Amino acid sequence: MPYITTSDGTEIYYTEQGTGKPVLLSHGWPLSSDAWQVELKLLADAGYRAIAHDRRGHGRSSKTYTGNDMDTYARDLAELVEALDLEDLTLVGHSTGGGEVVRYAARHGGGRVAKVITAGAVPPIMVQSENNPEGTPIEAFDDIRSGVLADRSQFYRDIAVPFFGANREGSNVSQGAKDDFWRQGMLVNLAAAYDCVKAFSETDFTEDLKALTVPVFIAQGDDDQIVPIGAAALKSIELVDNGTLKVYKGAPHGIYGEYQKALDADILEFIAK
């Protein structure tokens, strides 16, 4: 399996399919590059070099105790991009991965990044504060940490329900999709899963968004129960210089079903522009 070893000795797993201009996909918490299987094939079929990695601590990458923070995630991504010598690069990030690609593009991506796409992404900042009243109270993230510590297996089964909007009337999310969320979550070591909660909830990406000069496509469902849209996409679009916002009516946080079909079509269209 393909790996790179970062400057601090962490092994980062990646997978790639196809040839052509590169598109790099970054997954959400607590998932892995497996979350992008459909998109990897669609992009490769469309003539792109599609690449997805497992964030440190996640999937097949090293089970890290240290470095489970957004600055290190972005540095890992930079080292992967440099190792593969990717240029004219489109970045795609979902949820936590949206924060990762925004920070990478702003701080490391000069001269390499051509476009940025985020979906249900955590920027500009998730946690509630006086300056961010639309955010999610810190107690909600404390509950996530407590759940992961107490019984992560059951916690991942429980959170998969709102993740995919399976608690909404008319939902047709399969048991297989929820089971696969659980499977991917169980590959994360506990320290990395725990620390990543702080990384995705408390990191402030405001200045990173302002620093982006390339075209940015910001996508989010308006029924996202994990990353509320009012503190995420609707704020991020006001901070980027060259942004396009697309809100998907009734869509959840998880990329699945009709939402996935619509989002993937929009991703392909945006990259081709």
C-alpha positions as CSV (number, residue, x, y, z in Angstrom):
1,M,0.0,0.0,0.0
2,P,1.3,3.5,-0.8
3,Y,2.5,5.6,2.2
4,I,4.6,8.6,2.8
5,T,6.6,9.2,6.0
6,T,6.3,12.7,7.3
7,S,9.1,14.8,8.9
8,D,8.0,13.6,12.4
9,G,8.0,9.9,11.4
10,T,4.3,9.5,10.9
11,E,3.2,7.2,8.1
12,I,0.3,8.6,6.0
13,Y,-1.6,6.2,3.8
14,Y,-3.0,7.4,0.5
15,T,-4.8,5.9,-2.5
16,E,-5.0,7.2,-6.0
17,Q,-6.9,6.4,-9.2
18,G,-6.8,7.7,-12.7
19,T,-4.5,10.2,-14.5
20,G,-4.7,13.8,-15.4
21,K,-5.0,17.0,-13.3
22,P,-4.9,16.1,-9.6
23,V,-7.8,16.3,-7.2
24,L,-7.1,15.6,-3.6
25,L,-9.9,14.6,-1.2
26,S,-9.8,15.0,2.6
27,H,-12.3,13.1,4.8
28,G,-14.3,14.0,7.9
29,W,-14.0,12.7,11.5
30,P,-13.8,9.8,12.4
31,L,-13.6,8.5,8.8
32,S,-10.9,7.6,6.3
33,S,-10.2,7.8,2.6
34,D,-12.8,5.0,2.2
35,A,-15.5,7.7,2.6
36,W,-14.5,9.0,-0.9
37,Q,-14.7,5.7,-2.8
38,V,-17.5,6.9,-5.1
39,E,-15.8,10.2,-5.8
40,L,-12.4,8.6,-6.5
41,K,-14.0,6.5,-9.2
42,L,-16.1,9.3,-10.7
43,L,-13.1,11.7,-10.8
44,A,-10.9,9.0,-12.4
45,D,-13.6,8.2,-14.9
46,A,-13.8,11.9,-15.8
47,G,-10.1,12.1,-16.6
48,Y,-8.6,13.2,-13.3
49,R,-5.9,11.9,-11.0
50,A,-8.0,11.3,-7.8
51,I,-6.1,11.0,-4.5
52,A,-7.4,10.5,-1.0
53,H,-5.4,10.0,2.2
54,D,-6.1,8.8,5.7
55,R,-5.5,11.6,8.2
56,R,-2.9,10.8,10.9
57,G,-4.5,8.6,13.6
58,H,-7.3,7.5,11.1
59,G,-7.7,4.6,8.8
60,R,-4.4,2.9,7.7
61,S,-2.2,5.8,8.8
62,S,0.0,5.7,12.0
63,K,-2.0,5.6,15.2
64,T,-0.7,8.9,16.6
65,Y,-0.7,10.1,20.2
66,T,0.8,13.5,19.2
67,G,0.1,16.0,16.4
68,N,-3.6,15.5,16.3
69,D,-4.2,19.2,15.6
70,M,-5.1,21.3,12.5
71,D,-1.7,22.8,12.0
72,T,-0.1,19.3,11.9
73,Y,-2.9,17.9,9.6
74,A,-2.2,20.7,7.2
75,R,1.6,20.1,7.4
76,D,1.0,16.4,6.7
77,L,-1.1,17.4,3.7
78,A,1.7,19.7,2.5
79,E,4.2,16.9,2.7
80,L,2.0,14.5,0.8
81,V,1.4,17.1,-1.9
82,E,5.1,17.7,-2.2
83,A,6.0,14.0,-2.2
84,L,3.6,13.5,-5.1
85,D,4.6,16.8,-6.7
86,L,1.0,17.8,-7.3
87,E,0.4,21.1,-9.3
88,D,-2.7,22.8,-10.6
89,L,-4.4,21.0,-7.7
90,T,-8.0,21.0,-6.7
91,L,-8.7,20.3,-3.0
92,V,-11.9,18.8,-1.8
93,G,-12.7,18.6,1.9
94,H,-15.7,17.3,3.9
95,S,-16.3,18.4,7.5
96,T,-13.0,18.3,9.3
97,G,-11.3,17.7,6.0
98,G,-12.8,21.1,4.9
99,G,-10.8,22.8,7.6
100,E,-7.7,20.8,6.7
101,V,-7.7,21.8,3.1
102,V,-8.5,25.5,3.8
103,R,-5.6,25.7,6.3
104,Y,-3.3,23.9,3.9
105,A,-4.3,26.1,0.9
106,A,-3.9,29.3,2.9
107,R,-0.5,28.4,4.6
108,H,1.2,25.9,2.3
109,G,-0.5,25.7,-1.0
110,G,0.8,28.8,-2.8
111,G,1.7,27.9,-6.4
112,R,0.2,24.5,-6.3
113,V,-3.5,24.9,-5.5
114,A,-5.9,26.0,-8.3
115,K,-9.3,25.5,-6.6
116,V,-10.8,24.6,-3.2
117,I,-14.1,22.8,-2.6
118,T,-15.6,22.3,0.8
119,A,-18.8,20.3,1.8
120,G,-20.3,20.5,5.3
121,A,-17.0,22.0,6.4
122,V,-16.1,23.2,9.9
123,P,-14.7,26.7,9.0
124,P,-14.8,29.4,10.0
125,I,-15.2,28.0,13.6
126,M,-17.7,25.6,15.1
127,V,-17.6,26.4,18.9
128,Q,-20.0,29.0,20.3
129,S,-18.6,32.2,21.8
130,E,-19.6,35.8,22.2
131,N,-18.1,36.5,18.7
132,N,-19.8,33.4,17.3
133,P,-23.3,33.1,18.8
134,E,-24.5,30.8,16.0
135,G,-21.9,28.2,17.0
136,T,-22.3,25.0,18.8
137,P,-22.0,25.1,22.7
138,I,-18.7,23.6,24.0
139,E,-20.9,21.2,26.1
140,A,-21.8,19.4,22.8
141,F,-18.2,18.7,22.1
142,D,-17.6,17.7,25.7
143,D,-20.4,15.1,25.1
144,I,-18.6,13.8,22.0
145,R,-15.4,13.4,24.0
146,S,-17.2,11.7,26.8
147,G,-19.0,9.4,24.4
148,V,-15.8,8.4,22.6
149,L,-14.1,7.7,25.9
150,A,-16.9,5.7,27.5
151,D,-17.9,3.4,24.6
152,R,-16.6,4.6,21.2
153,S,-18.2,1.7,19.4
154,Q,-21.7,2.5,20.5
155,F,-21.0,6.2,20.1
156,Y,-20.1,5.8,16.5
157,R,-23.3,3.8,15.9
158,D,-25.4,6.5,17.6
159,I,-23.8,9.5,15.8
160,A,-24.2,7.9,12.4
161,V,-27.9,8.5,12.7
162,P,-27.9,12.3,12.7
163,F,-24.8,12.3,10.5
164,F,-26.8,10.8,7.6
165,G,-30.1,12.4,8.7
166,A,-31.5,8.9,9.4
167,N,-33.7,10.4,12.2
168,R,-35.6,12.5,9.6
169,E,-39.0,11.4,8.2
170,G,-38.6,9.8,4.8
171,S,-34.9,9.0,5.2
172,N,-33.8,6.1,3.1
173,V,-30.2,5.8,4.5
174,S,-29.2,2.1,4.4
175,Q,-28.0,0.1,7.4
176,G,-24.9,-0.6,5.3
177,A,-24.0,3.1,5.1
178,K,-24.4,3.4,8.9
179,D,-22.4,0.3,9.5
180,D,-19.6,1.6,7.2
181,F,-19.4,4.8,9.2
182,W,-19.0,2.6,12.3
183,R,-16.3,0.5,10.6
184,Q,-14.2,3.5,9.6
185,G,-14.6,5.1,13.0
186,M,-13.3,2.0,14.8
187,L,-10.0,2.3,12.9
188,V,-9.2,5.6,14.7
189,N,-7.0,5.2,17.8
190,L,-8.7,6.7,20.8
191,A,-6.1,9.5,21.4
192,A,-6.4,10.7,17.9
193,A,-10.2,10.6,17.9
194,Y,-10.4,12.4,21.2
195,D,-7.9,15.2,20.3
196,C,-9.4,15.7,16.8
197,V,-12.7,16.9,18.5
198,K,-10.8,20.0,19.7
199,A,-9.1,20.4,16.3
200,F,-12.3,20.5,14.3
201,S,-14.4,22.4,16.9
202,E,-12.1,25.1,18.3
203,T,-9.7,25.9,15.4
204,D,-10.4,29.4,13.9
205,F,-10.1,29.4,10.1
206,T,-11.2,33.0,9.6
207,E,-7.8,34.3,8.5
208,D,-7.2,31.2,6.4
209,L,-10.5,31.8,4.5
210,K,-9.6,35.5,4.0
211,A,-6.2,34.5,2.6
212,L,-7.5,32.3,-0.2
213,T,-7.2,33.8,-3.6
214,V,-8.2,30.8,-5.8
215,P,-11.9,30.0,-6.6
216,V,-13.7,28.4,-3.7
217,F,-16.9,26.3,-3.9
218,I,-18.7,26.0,-0.6
219,A,-21.4,23.4,-0.4
220,Q,-23.6,22.4,2.5
221,G,-27.0,20.8,3.3
222,D,-29.5,23.1,5.1
223,D,-30.4,20.1,7.4
224,D,-26.9,19.5,8.6
225,Q,-27.2,18.3,12.2
226,I,-23.5,17.9,12.8
227,V,-22.1,21.2,11.4
228,P,-24.9,23.8,11.6
229,I,-25.0,25.8,8.4
230,G,-25.5,29.2,10.1
231,A,-22.0,29.0,11.7
232,A,-20.3,27.3,8.7
233,A,-21.1,27.8,5.0
234,L,-23.2,30.9,5.5
235,K,-20.3,32.6,7.3
236,S,-17.5,31.2,5.2
237,I,-18.9,32.6,1.9
238,E,-18.7,36.1,3.4
239,L,-15.0,35.6,4.1
240,V,-13.6,34.3,0.9
241,D,-12.6,36.6,-2.0
242,N,-13.8,34.4,-4.9
243,G,-16.4,32.1,-3.6
244,T,-19.5,30.2,-4.8
245,L,-22.1,29.0,-2.3
246,K,-24.5,26.1,-3.0
247,V,-27.1,25.1,-0.3
248,Y,-28.7,21.7,-0.8
249,K,-32.3,21.7,0.5
250,G,-33.0,19.0,3.1
251,A,-29.5,17.5,2.8
252,P,-27.7,16.1,5.9
253,H,-24.1,16.2,6.9
254,G,-23.1,12.8,5.4
255,I,-22.6,12.7,1.7
256,Y,-25.1,10.1,0.6
257,G,-28.0,9.3,-1.7
258,E,-29.5,12.2,-3.8
259,Y,-27.3,14.7,-2.0
260,Q,-24.2,12.8,-3.1
261,K,-25.3,12.6,-6.7
262,A,-26.1,16.4,-6.8
263,L,-22.9,17.3,-5.0
264,D,-20.7,15.1,-7.2
265,A,-22.2,16.6,-10.3
266,D,-21.5,20.1,-9.0
267,I,-17.9,19.2,-8.0
268,L,-17.2,17.9,-11.5
269,E,-18.7,21.0,-13.1
270,F,-16.7,23.4,-10.8
271,I,-13.4,21.6,-11.5
272,A,-14.0,21.7,-15.2
273,K,-14.7,25.5,-15.3
